[in-house]
Amino acid sequence: MRAEYDFSKGKRGALIPSKGKTRITIYIDDMVLDEFRAKAERAGTGYQTMMNEALKAFLEKSEKPVTASVLRQIIREELPERSRLARRSNTGRIKTGR
């Protein structure tokens, strides 16, 4: 090993960039994330992969732009009925129904 290394020309980031994918930050409801994680664990795949596949499937069905309300609809279609019935309000109490 050398006593010193020169990192002046070094670059931050992944050593091998992934093509066709972009890292983003997105806020997802806790209930939605929990359901995708549980569903992905049962299927033996990653929850991010499952979310990506759900979005791709929706885009293949429709030419509409993905708005916040459209994204919510996609997620509702992907989640089991029981999860949709139990929603948390801002106070943390469980509400049933829509």
C-alpha positions as CSV (number, residue, x, y, z in Angstrom):
1,M,0.0,0.0,0.0
2,R,1.1,3.6,-0.7
3,A,1.6,6.1,2.1
4,E,-0.7,8.6,0.2
5,Y,-3.3,8.4,-2.5
6,D,-4.3,11.2,-4.9
7,F,-8.1,11.5,-5.1
8,S,-8.0,15.0,-6.8
9,K,-9.4,13.5,-10.1
10,G,-11.8,11.1,-8.3
11,K,-15.5,11.2,-9.0
12,R,-18.3,10.5,-6.6
13,G,-21.0,8.0,-7.4
14,A,-21.4,4.4,-8.4
15,L,-18.5,2.7,-10.0
16,I,-20.6,1.2,-12.7
17,P,-23.6,3.5,-13.5
18,S,-26.9,1.7,-14.2
19,K,-28.3,2.4,-17.6
20,G,-32.0,3.2,-18.0
21,K,-32.6,3.9,-14.3
22,T,-32.5,7.1,-12.3
23,R,-32.3,7.5,-8.5
24,I,-35.0,9.7,-7.1
25,T,-36.4,10.6,-3.8
26,I,-40.2,10.2,-3.4
27,Y,-42.6,10.3,-0.5
28,I,-44.8,7.2,-0.2
29,D,-47.5,6.7,2.3
30,D,-46.4,4.3,5.1
31,M,-49.3,2.0,4.5
32,V,-48.4,1.7,0.8
33,L,-44.8,1.0,1.5
34,D,-45.6,-1.6,4.1
35,E,-47.9,-3.4,1.7
36,F,-45.4,-3.4,-1.1
37,R,-42.7,-4.7,1.2
38,A,-44.9,-7.4,2.6
39,K,-46.1,-8.4,-0.9
40,A,-42.5,-8.4,-2.3
41,E,-41.3,-10.5,0.6
42,R,-44.0,-13.1,0.0
43,A,-43.0,-13.1,-3.7
44,G,-39.3,-13.2,-3.0
45,T,-38.5,-10.0,-4.9
46,G,-37.6,-6.4,-4.0
47,Y,-40.4,-4.0,-3.1
48,Q,-38.9,-1.3,-5.4
49,T,-38.9,-3.7,-8.3
50,M,-42.5,-4.5,-7.6
51,M,-43.4,-0.8,-7.4
52,N,-41.6,-0.2,-10.7
53,E,-43.4,-3.1,-12.4
54,A,-46.8,-1.8,-11.2
55,L,-46.0,1.6,-12.7
56,K,-44.8,0.1,-15.9
57,A,-47.9,-2.0,-16.2
58,F,-50.1,1.0,-15.7
59,L,-48.2,3.0,-18.4
60,E,-48.6,0.1,-20.9
61,K,-52.4,0.3,-20.3
62,S,-52.7,4.0,-20.7
63,E,-51.2,7.0,-22.5
64,K,-52.4,9.4,-19.7
65,P,-49.7,11.3,-17.8
66,V,-48.9,10.0,-14.3
67,T,-50.3,12.6,-11.9
68,A,-50.5,12.3,-8.1
69,S,-54.1,11.1,-8.4
70,V,-53.3,8.6,-11.1
71,L,-50.4,7.3,-9.0
72,R,-52.7,6.8,-6.1
73,Q,-55.1,4.9,-8.3
74,I,-52.3,2.6,-9.5
75,I,-51.3,1.9,-5.9
76,R,-54.9,1.2,-4.9
77,E,-55.2,-1.3,-7.7
78,E,-52.1,-3.1,-6.6
79,L,-52.9,-3.3,-2.9
80,P,-55.3,-5.9,-1.4
81,E,-58.8,-4.8,-0.5
82,R,-58.3,-5.2,3.2
83,S,-55.4,-2.7,3.2
84,R,-57.6,-0.1,1.4
85,L,-60.3,-0.4,4.1
86,A,-58.0,0.4,7.0
87,R,-56.6,3.9,6.6
88,R,-55.0,6.1,9.1
89,S,-56.3,9.6,9.6
90,N,-54.1,12.5,10.7
91,T,-54.8,11.7,14.3
92,G,-53.5,8.2,14.0
93,R,-57.0,6.5,14.5
94,I,-58.1,3.9,12.0
95,K,-60.9,4.9,9.6
96,T,-62.8,2.3,7.7
97,G,-64.3,2.8,4.3
98,R,-63.5,5.5,1.8
